[in-house]
Amino acid sequence: MDFGLNFFPVIDPARKSAPEYYQETIKLAVAAESLGFEHVQTVEHYGSPYGGYCPDPVTLLSAIAARTSRIRLTTGAVIAAFNHPLKTAAKLSMLDNLSQGRLDAGFGRGFLPDEFGLFQVPMAESRARFAEMVDVCTALWSEDSVTWTGEFYRFGPVSLLPRPVQRPHPPVFVASATSAESCAAAGKAGHHLQVVPSVTSREQLREMLTAYREARAASDHPSRPRIQIKYTCYLSENRAEALETAERFERNYVDHMAGAVAGWAGTRSGQYPGYEKFVDKVRGYDFDAALAATKVLAGTPAEVRDQLAAIAGWYGDDLTVSIQVSPGHMPYEQSERTLRLFADQVMGEI
């Protein structure tokens, strides 16, 4: 099992400024590299405290690239529907060059109605736009000249500059929230996978991972499949302190998520079956139930090691667990203590 560091800024600007958040994120990424973490990753969201401090993961990861030399840099994920593939491929390739070949390119469909409204993109197009984005980017990275005539984009001939360092292209990750079908498609295409257990049941996530692994094995791709699974993590030698902190900042996350998913109350989409239930799920959030279901890592180092052993038993020991140690407006010193405690007494003991 490998471990990475995940940044998802769910922050009220009144509690922590953007410059403060960015500087703390870079410092944590530098520390993560020195402690042996495999990757850092961040998201793409717009217009609200739910991720809005990171509208462009490439910009933040480029700043991290300038301060590091080994740790991999992962978009988790670029939202296909909100970006033109020619520009996306070029920006990601530039990051691969700036980092000397450390990019893992994660792509996602997006799921918030309000964000689709901001970009005036129909949610009904998200799956097709996602598929075309990934195909265009891999073509631009891999081929000397590309002429593209697709459902949404037409251009060329064009030769992408700069060419990516990694050949034939950087590793491609597909972010999937609840869809076994999407996981199977990613496996068949030979892509890697990003999943978030907090938004799905254990049984559903098992089905998703089984669909991915079986499809990838059947397609006989030469590279080793990589699966990133994301958790928030709260650690202390004092169990009560860890759980109090976890409940407070998980509640902050849920409160901001409630505002972000509110658009689902009046939205229905065949592209997103069951997503209209997000509103009720958020309203019914219970920290104790989430902890019991291991949707969050929290407690003493020994307890978190036990949680990770359970996760490996449920989902496989070939995972890369990506932890978030800086949720919400948590003070930097507390985030760094968690990171170092995890590296020393959790990661170092597994």
MARTORKOL-487803 format. One record per residue (C-alpha): residue number from 1; residue in three letters; chain; y, z, x. Coordinates in steps of 0.25 Angstrom, whole numbers, plus 5000, padded with zeros to 4 digits. Each point is the difference from the previous one (the first is absolute). Layout:
<NUM,ALA,A,<Y,Z,X>>,
...
***
This chain:
<1,MET,A,<5000,5000,5000>>,
<2,ASP,A,<5014,4996,5005>>,
<3,PHE,A,<5013,5006,4996>>,
<4,GLY,A,<5014,4994,4998>>,
<5,LEU,A,<5014,5005,4996>>,
<6,ASN,A,<5006,4995,4986>>,
<7,PHE,A,<5014,5001,4996>>,
<8,PHE,A,<5004,4999,4985>>,
<9,PRO,A,<5014,5005,4998>>,
<10,VAL,A,<5001,5007,4987>>,
<11,ILE,A,<5013,5006,5002>>,
<12,ASP,A,<5013,5003,4992>>,
<13,PRO,A,<5011,4996,5009>>,
<14,ALA,A,<5007,5013,4997>>,
<15,ARG,A,<4989,5008,5007>>,
<16,LYS,A,<4999,4991,5012>>,
<17,SER,A,<5008,4988,5005>>,
<18,ALA,A,<4995,4987,5004>>,
<19,PRO,A,<5004,5001,5014>>,
<20,GLU,A,<4993,5013,5002>>,
<21,TYR,A,<4988,4995,4993>>,
<22,TYR,A,<4999,4988,5009>>,
<23,GLN,A,<5002,5008,5013>>,
<24,GLU,A,<4990,5010,4996>>,
<25,THR,A,<4990,4989,4997>>,
<26,ILE,A,<5001,4994,5013>>,
<27,LYS,A,<4999,5013,5007>>,
<28,LEU,A,<4987,5003,4992>>,
<29,ALA,A,<4995,4986,5004>>,
<30,VAL,A,<5002,5003,5015>>,
<31,ALA,A,<4993,5013,4999>>,
<32,ALA,A,<4988,4993,4992>>,
<33,GLU,A,<4998,4990,5011>>,
<34,SER,A,<5000,5012,5011>>,
<35,LEU,A,<4990,5007,4991>>,
<36,GLY,A,<4990,4988,4999>>,
<37,PHE,A,<5003,4995,4986>>,
<38,GLU,A,<4995,4986,4997>>,
<39,HIS,A,<5012,4995,4992>>,
<40,VAL,A,<5013,5003,4993>>,
<41,GLN,A,<5003,4993,4987>>,
<42,THR,A,<5010,4999,4989>>,
<43,VAL,A,<5003,4995,4986>>,
<44,GLU,A,<5010,4990,4993>>,
<45,HIS,A,<5007,5005,4988>>,
<46,TYR,A,<5014,4998,4994>>,
<47,GLY,A,<5010,5007,4991>>,
<48,SER,A,<4996,5014,4999>>,
<49,PRO,A,<4996,5013,5007>>,
<50,TYR,A,<4985,4995,4999>>,
<51,GLY,A,<5000,4993,5013>>,
<52,GLY,A,<5014,4994,5000>>,
<53,TYR,A,<5003,5005,5014>>,
<54,CYS,A,<4990,4989,5005>>,
<55,PRO,A,<5004,4986,4993>>,
<56,ASP,A,<4995,4993,5013>>,
<57,PRO,A,<4988,5006,5007>>,
<58,VAL,A,<5002,4990,5012>>,
<59,THR,A,<5014,5005,5003>>,
<60,LEU,A,<4995,5015,5001>>,
<61,LEU,A,<4987,4995,5008>>,
<62,SER,A,<5009,4992,5010>>,
<63,ALA,A,<5008,5013,5003>>,
<64,ILE,A,<4987,5007,5002>>,
<65,ALA,A,<4994,4989,5009>>,
<66,ALA,A,<5012,5001,5009>>,
<67,ARG,A,<4996,5015,5003>>,
<68,THR,A,<4985,4998,5001>>,
<69,SER,A,<4990,4992,5008>>,
<70,ARG,A,<4986,5002,4994>>,
<71,ILE,A,<5000,5005,4986>>,
<72,ARG,A,<4998,4989,4989>>,
<73,LEU,A,<5011,4996,4990>>,
<74,THR,A,<4995,4998,4986>>,
<75,THR,A,<5007,4995,4988>>,
<76,GLY,A,<4995,5008,4988>>,
<77,ALA,A,<5003,4990,4994>>,
<78,VAL,A,<5010,4988,4999>>,
<79,ILE,A,<5002,4997,4986>>,
<80,ALA,A,<4996,4985,4998>>,
<81,ALA,A,<5008,4998,4987>>,
<82,PHE,A,<5013,5004,5006>>,
<83,ASN,A,<5000,4992,5013>>,
<84,HIS,A,<5000,4985,5004>>,
<85,PRO,A,<4987,4998,5008>>,
<86,LEU,A,<5007,4992,5011>>,
<87,LYS,A,<5010,5011,5003>>,
<88,THR,A,<4989,5011,4999>>,
<89,ALA,A,<4991,4992,5009>>,
<90,ALA,A,<5011,4999,5010>>,
<91,LYS,A,<5005,5014,4999>>,
<92,LEU,A,<4986,5006,5002>>,
<93,SER,A,<4997,4990,5012>>,
<94,MET,A,<5013,5005,5006>>,
<95,LEU,A,<4995,5014,4999>>,
<96,ASP,A,<4987,4997,5006>>,
<97,ASN,A,<5008,4994,5012>>,
<98,LEU,A,<5009,5012,5001>>,
<99,SER,A,<4988,5009,5000>>,
<100,GLN,A,<4992,4991,5009>>,
<101,GLY,A,<4989,4998,4990>>,
<102,ARG,A,<4999,5013,4992>>,
<103,LEU,A,<5002,4995,4986>>,
<104,ASP,A,<4991,5003,4989>>,
<105,ALA,A,<5006,4991,4988>>,
<106,GLY,A,<4997,5007,4987>>,
<107,PHE,A,<5004,4993,4987>>,
<108,GLY,A,<5000,5005,4986>>,
<109,ARG,A,<5004,4995,4986>>,
<110,GLY,A,<5009,5011,4995>>,
<111,PHE,A,<4999,5008,4987>>,
<112,LEU,A,<5013,5005,4995>>,
<113,PRO,A,<5006,4993,4989>>,
<114,ASP,A,<5014,5004,5004>>,
<115,GLU,A,<4999,4993,5013>>,
<116,PHE,A,<4994,4987,4994>>,
<117,GLY,A,<5013,5001,4991>>,
<118,LEU,A,<5009,5001,5012>>,
<119,PHE,A,<4994,4988,5007>>,
<120,GLN,A,<4999,4992,4986>>,
<121,VAL,A,<4985,4997,5003>>,
<122,PRO,A,<4990,5001,4988>>,
<123,MET,A,<4989,5010,5003>>,
<124,ALA,A,<4991,4989,4994>>,
<125,GLU,A,<5002,4993,5013>>,
<126,SER,A,<4997,5011,5010>>,
<127,ARG,A,<4985,4997,5003>>,
<128,ALA,A,<5003,4985,5002>>,
<129,ARG,A,<5012,5003,5008>>,
<130,PHE,A,<4992,5010,5009>>,
<131,ALA,A,<4989,4990,5002>>,
<132,GLU,A,<5010,4989,5004>>,
<133,MET,A,<5008,5009,5009>>,
<134,VAL,A,<4987,5004,5008>>,
<135,ASP,A,<4995,4986,5001>>,
<136,VAL,A,<5014,4994,5005>>,
<137,CYS,A,<5002,5011,5010>>,
<138,THR,A,<4986,4998,5006>>,
<139,ALA,A,<5002,4985,5001>>,
<140,LEU,A,<5014,5002,5006>>,
<141,TRP,A,<4995,5009,5011>>,
<142,SER,A,<4987,4992,5003>>,
<143,GLU,A,<5004,4985,4999>>,
<144,ASP,A,<5010,4992,5009>>,
<145,SER,A,<5007,4994,4988>>,
<146,VAL,A,<4999,5003,4985>>,
<147,THR,A,<5004,4992,4988>>,
<148,TRP,A,<4998,5009,4987>>,
<149,THR,A,<4999,4995,4986>>,
<150,GLY,A,<4996,5012,4991>>,
<151,GLU,A,<5003,5006,4987>>,
<152,PHE,A,<5012,5008,5004>>,
<153,TYR,A,<5004,4994,5014>>,
<154,ARG,A,<5002,4986,5005>>,
<155,PHE,A,<5005,4998,5014>>,
<156,GLY,A,<4997,4993,5014>>,
<157,PRO,A,<4996,4995,5009>>,
<158,VAL,A,<5004,5012,5008>>,
<159,SER,A,<4995,5006,5013>>,
<160,LEU,A,<5002,5015,4999>>,
<161,LEU,A,<5008,5007,5011>>,
<162,PRO,A,<4997,5010,5006>>,
<163,ARG,A,<4985,4998,5000>>,
<164,PRO,A,<4993,5013,4999>>,
<165,VAL,A,<4994,5007,5012>>,
<166,GLN,A,<4987,5003,4993>>,
<167,ARG,A,<4991,4987,4998>>,
<168,PRO,A,<4997,4994,4991>>,
<169,HIS,A,<5009,5009,4993>>,
<170,PRO,A,<5003,5015,4998>>,
<171,PRO,A,<4989,5008,4992>>,
<172,VAL,A,<5003,4999,4985>>,
<173,PHE,A,<4998,5012,4991>>,
<174,VAL,A,<5000,4999,4985>>,
<175,ALA,A,<5005,5012,4992>>,
<176,SER,A,<4993,5003,4987>>,
<177,ALA,A,<5003,5011,4991>>,
<178,THR,A,<4989,5000,4989>>,
<179,SER,A,<4993,4986,5000>>,
<180,ALA,A,<4986,4998,5005>>,
<181,GLU,A,<5003,4985,4998>>,
<182,SER,A,<5011,5000,5010>>,
<183,CYS,A,<4992,5008,5010>>,
<184,ALA,A,<4988,4989,4999>>,
<185,ALA,A,<5010,4989,5002>>,
<186,ALA,A,<5006,5007,5012>>,
<187,GLY,A,<4986,5001,5006>>,
<188,LYS,A,<4996,4986,4997>>,
<189,ALA,A,<5012,4995,5007>>,
<190,GLY,A,<4997,5009,5012>>,
<191,HIS,A,<5012,5008,4998>>,
<192,HIS,A,<5001,5015,5002>>,
<193,LEU,A,<5003,5011,4990>>,
<194,GLN,A,<5010,5011,4996>>,
<195,VAL,A,<4998,5009,4989>>,
<196,VAL,A,<5006,5013,4994>>,
<197,PRO,A,<4991,5010,4994>>,
<198,SER,A,<5011,5007,4992>>,
<199,VAL,A,<5001,4989,4990>>,
<200,THR,A,<4985,4998,4997>>,
<201,SER,A,<4988,5008,4997>>,
<202,ARG,A,<4989,5003,5010>>,
<203,GLU,A,<4990,4991,4993>>,
<204,GLN,A,<5010,4989,4998>>,
<205,LEU,A,<5003,5000,5015>>,
<206,ARG,A,<4986,5000,5004>>,
<207,GLU,A,<4998,4988,4991>>,
<208,MET,A,<5012,4993,5007>>,
<209,LEU,A,<4995,5003,5014>>,
<210,THR,A,<4986,4995,4996>>,
<211,ALA,A,<5005,4987,4995>>,
<212,TYR,A,<5008,4998,5013>>,
<213,ARG,A,<4989,5003,5009>>,
<214,GLU,A,<4990,4992,4993>>,
<215,ALA,A,<5009,4988,4999>>,
<216,ARG,A,<5004,5001,5014>>,
<217,ALA,A,<4986,5001,5005>>,
<218,ALA,A,<4995,4988,4991>>,
<219,SER,A,<5011,4992,5006>>,
<220,ASP,A,<4996,5003,5015>>,
<221,HIS,A,<5013,5002,5006>>,
<222,PRO,A,<5000,5003,5015>>,
<223,SER,A,<5010,5011,5001>>,
<224,ARG,A,<4997,5014,4996>>,
<225,PRO,A,<5005,5004,4987>>,
<226,ARG,A,<5012,5010,5000>>,
<227,ILE,A,<5003,5009,4988>>,
<228,GLN,A,<5012,5009,5000>>,
<229,ILE,A,<5000,5011,4990>>,
<230,LYS,A,<5013,5008,4998>>,
<231,TYR,A,<5003,5015,4997>>,
<232,THR,A,<5011,5010,5001>>,
<233,CYS,A,<4996,5011,5009>>,
<234,TYR,A,<5005,5015,5000>>,
<235,LEU,A,<4995,5009,5011>>,
<236,SER,A,<5002,5014,5005>>,
<237,GLU,A,<4992,5011,5006>>,
<238,ASN,A,<5004,5008,4987>>,
<239,ARG,A,<4993,4994,4988>>,
<240,ALA,A,<5010,5006,4990>>,
<241,GLU,A,<5012,4994,5008>>,
<242,ALA,A,<4993,4986,5000>>,
<243,LEU,A,<4997,5000,4986>>,
<244,GLU,A,<5014,5004,4995>>,
<245,THR,A,<5006,4989,5009>>,
<246,ALA,A,<4990,4990,4994>>,
<247,GLU,A,<5003,5003,4986>>,
<248,ARG,A,<5015,5000,5002>>,
<249,PHE,A,<5000,4987,5007>>,
<250,GLU,A,<4989,4993,4991>>,
<251,ARG,A,<5009,5004,4988>>,
<252,ASN,A,<5012,4994,5007>>,
<253,TYR,A,<4991,4987,5001>>,
<254,VAL,A,<4996,5000,4986>>,
<255,ASP,A,<5014,5003,4994>>,
<256,HIS,A,<5005,4988,5008>>,
<257,MET,A,<4988,4991,4996>>,
<258,ALA,A,<5002,5004,4985>>,
<259,GLY,A,<5014,4993,5001>>,
<260,ALA,A,<4994,4988,5008>>,
<261,VAL,A,<4989,4997,4990>>,
<262,ALA,A,<5008,5003,4987>>,
<263,GLY,A,<5001,4985,4998>>,
<264,TRP,A,<4985,5000,4997>>,
<265,ALA,A,<5003,5007,4987>>,
<266,GLY,A,<5005,4987,4994>>,
<267,THR,A,<4992,4990,5008>>,
<268,ARG,A,<4986,4994,4999>>,
<269,SER,A,<4994,4990,5009>>,
<270,GLY,A,<4987,4993,5001>>,
<271,GLN,A,<5002,5000,5015>>,
<272,TYR,A,<5000,5015,5000>>,
<273,PRO,A,<4990,5005,4990>>,
<274,GLY,A,<5001,5015,4997>>,
<275,TYR,A,<5013,5002,5008>>,
<276,GLU,A,<5008,5004,4987>>,
<277,LYS,A,<4992,5013,5002>>,
<278,PHE,A,<5008,5003,5012>>,
<279,VAL,A,<5011,5007,4992>>,
<280,ASP,A,<4990,5010,4994>>,
<281,LYS,A,<4992,5002,5013>>,
<282,VAL,A,<5013,5004,5007>>,
<283,ARG,A,<5004,5009,4988>>,
<284,GLY,A,<4987,5007,5001>>,
<285,TYR,A,<4999,5002,5015>>,
<286,ASP,A,<4994,5013,5004>>,
<287,PHE,A,<5000,5004,5015>>,
<288,ASP,A,<4988,5009,4999>>,
<289,ALA,A,<4992,4989,4994>>,
<290,ALA,A,<5005,4990,5010>>,
<291,LEU,A,<4996,5009,5012>>,
<292,ALA,A,<4986,5003,4994>>,
<293,ALA,A,<4998,4985,4999>>,
<294,THR,A,<5004,4998,5014>>,
<295,LYS,A,<5012,4991,4997>>,
<296,VAL,A,<5008,5008,5010>>,
<297,LEU,A,<4997,5006,5013>>,
<298,ALA,A,<5005,5014,5000>>,
<299,GLY,A,<4996,5014,5006>>,
<300,THR,A,<4995,5005,5013>>,
<301,PRO,A,<4995,4991,5011>>,
<302,ALA,A,<4986,5004,4997>>,
<303,GLU,A,<5002,4997,4985>>,
<304,VAL,A,<5006,4986,5003>>,
<305,ARG,A,<4988,4997,5009>>,
<306,ASP,A,<4991,5003,4989>>,
<307,GLN,A,<5008,4991,4991>>,
<308,LEU,A,<4999,4989,5010>>,
<309,ALA,A,<4985,5002,5001>>,
<310,ALA,A,<4999,4999,4985>>,
<311,ILE,A,<5009,4987,5000>>,
<312,ALA,A,<4991,4994,5010>>,
<313,GLY,A,<4988,5003,4992>>,
<314,TRP,A,<5006,4994,4987>>,
<315,TYR,A,<5006,4988,5006>>,
<316,GLY,A,<4994,4997,5014>>,
<317,ASP,A,<5003,5005,5014>>,
<318,ASP,A,<5005,4986,5004>>,
<319,LEU,A,<5014,5004,4994>>,
<320,THR,A,<5014,5001,5006>>,
<321,VAL,A,<5006,5012,4994>>,
<322,SER,A,<5015,4998,4999>>,
<323,ILE,A,<5008,5014,4998>>,
<324,GLN,A,<5014,5002,4996>>,
<325,VAL,A,<5006,5013,5006>>,
<326,SER,A,<5014,4998,4996>>,
<327,PRO,A,<5000,4999,4985>>,
<328,GLY,A,<5014,5001,4993>>,
<329,HIS,A,<5011,5008,5006>>,
<330,MET,A,<4990,5009,5009>>,
<331,PRO,A,<5007,5005,5012>>,
<332,TYR,A,<4996,4992,5013>>,
<333,GLU,A,<4995,5012,5007>>,
<334,GLN,A,<4990,5003,4989>>,
<335,SER,A,<4995,4986,5000>>,
<336,GLU,A,<4999,5000,5015>>,
<337,ARG,A,<4992,5013,5000>>,
<338,THR,A,<4990,4994,4990>>,
<339,LEU,A,<4999,4987,5008>>,
<340,ARG,A,<4996,5008,5013>>,
<341,LEU,A,<4991,5010,4993>>,
<342,PHE,A,<4993,4988,4993>>,
<343,ALA,A,<4998,4993,5014>>,
<344,ASP,A,<4996,5013,5007>>,
<345,GLN,A,<4991,5007,4990>>,
<346,VAL,A,<4996,4989,4990>>,
<347,MET,A,<5000,4987,5007>>,
<348,GLY,A,<4995,5006,5013>>,
<349,GLU,A,<4988,5007,4993>>,
<350,ILE,A,<4994,4988,4992>>,
***
